[in-house]
Amino acid sequence: MRKYHHLGIPTTEKREGEVHLKHLKIYVSGYKESLYHIEWMRYEPDAPYPELVKTMPHVAFEVDDLEQELKDKKVIIAPNSPSPGVTVAFIEDNGAPVEFLQIDKTQAQDA
C-alpha cells in the first residue's frame, strides 16, 4: 500500500509556528494546520541532505514495506528514524525527490 502523507516544500524564510528539530537540523511548520498536510521545511546551512531535497518540493507517501519500495530505486537518503516508530527514506524519481515513510502505529507519536 502507498498512501499520500504530505507535501514538503523547502523554504529559506522563517515561518510562524515552526518547530526546530535540532537532531535533524531542520525547522518544520504547517503540517498539522494544513488540510492537505503541506509542510514547510527550513534547513540549517549545514544540514546533511542532498541539495535536491533542500531545494525542491517533495511528495511523501506512507508505505507498508519501505524495503520493498526502495528496491531498484535511486536512494538519495538512506532509511533512518527521525522519531520513534517512523522510518523514512528518499529516492530520486524523474529528477525529483520522493519520500517514503513506514510507520509503526504502536510507537509513532505524531505521524
C-alpha positions as CSV (number, residue, x, y, z in Angstrom):
1,M,0.0,0.0,0.0
2,R,1.2,3.5,-0.8
3,K,-0.8,6.4,0.7
4,Y,-0.3,10.1,0.4
5,H,1.2,11.6,3.6
6,H,2.4,15.1,2.9
7,L,3.9,17.6,0.5
8,G,7.2,19.0,1.8
9,I,8.2,22.5,0.5
10,P,11.7,23.9,1.2
11,T,11.9,27.5,2.3
12,T,14.6,29.9,3.4
13,E,12.2,32.1,5.3
14,K,11.2,31.8,9.0
15,R,7.6,30.8,9.3
16,E,5.2,31.4,12.2
17,G,4.8,28.3,14.4
18,E,7.8,26.5,13.0
19,V,9.3,23.8,15.2
20,H,13.1,23.2,15.3
21,L,14.1,19.6,15.1
22,K,17.7,20.0,16.3
23,H,18.8,16.4,15.7
24,L,17.7,16.8,12.0
25,K,19.0,20.4,11.6
26,I,15.6,21.4,10.2
27,Y,12.6,23.6,11.1
28,V,9.2,22.4,10.1
29,S,5.8,24.1,10.1
30,G,2.3,23.9,8.7
31,Y,1.7,20.1,8.6
32,K,-0.8,19.9,11.3
33,E,-2.6,23.1,10.3
34,S,-3.0,22.2,6.6
35,L,-6.0,20.3,5.4
36,Y,-3.7,18.7,2.7
37,H,-0.7,18.2,5.0
38,I,1.5,20.8,3.3
39,E,4.7,21.0,5.4
40,W,7.3,23.9,5.1
41,M,10.9,22.9,5.7
42,R,13.7,25.3,6.5
43,Y,17.1,23.7,6.7
44,E,20.1,24.8,8.7
45,P,23.0,25.7,6.5
46,D,25.0,22.6,7.4
47,A,22.0,20.2,7.2
48,P,23.4,16.9,5.8
49,Y,20.9,16.4,3.0
50,P,21.2,16.4,-0.8
51,E,20.7,19.8,-2.5
52,L,17.8,18.2,-4.4
53,V,15.9,17.7,-1.1
54,K,16.9,21.1,0.3
55,T,15.8,23.0,-2.8
56,M,12.9,21.1,-4.4
57,P,9.4,20.2,-3.1
58,H,8.8,16.5,-2.4
59,V,5.8,14.3,-2.1
60,A,5.7,11.8,0.7
61,F,3.9,8.5,0.9
62,E,3.2,6.2,3.8
63,V,4.1,2.7,2.8
64,D,3.7,-0.8,4.4
65,D,7.1,-2.1,3.3
66,L,9.9,0.5,3.0
67,E,12.5,-2.0,1.9
68,Q,10.3,-3.1,-1.0
69,E,9.6,0.5,-2.1
70,L,13.3,1.2,-2.3
71,K,14.1,-1.9,-4.3
72,D,15.8,-0.9,-7.6
73,K,15.3,2.8,-6.9
74,K,17.9,5.6,-6.7
75,V,18.1,6.1,-3.0
76,I,19.3,9.6,-2.1
77,I,18.7,9.5,1.7
78,A,19.1,6.0,3.3
79,P,16.5,4.7,5.7
80,N,16.6,6.4,9.0
81,S,14.4,7.1,12.0
82,P,13.6,10.8,12.6
83,S,11.2,9.9,15.5
84,P,10.1,6.8,17.4
85,G,8.1,4.4,15.2
86,V,8.9,6.2,12.0
87,T,11.4,5.1,9.4
88,V,11.9,7.3,6.3
89,A,14.0,7.3,3.1
90,F,14.2,9.4,0.0
91,I,14.6,8.4,-3.6
92,E,15.1,10.5,-6.8
93,D,12.4,9.8,-9.4
94,N,12.4,11.7,-12.7
95,G,14.7,14.4,-11.2
96,A,12.5,15.0,-8.2
97,P,12.8,13.8,-4.6
98,V,10.2,11.4,-3.2
99,E,9.9,10.4,0.5
100,F,8.6,7.1,1.8
101,L,7.6,6.7,5.5
102,Q,7.0,3.4,7.2
103,I,5.1,4.0,10.4
104,D,4.7,1.6,13.4
105,K,1.4,3.0,14.8
106,T,2.1,1.4,18.2
107,Q,5.3,3.5,18.6
108,A,4.8,6.7,16.4
109,Q,3.8,9.9,18.2
110,D,2.7,12.5,15.6
111,A,3.0,10.9,12.2
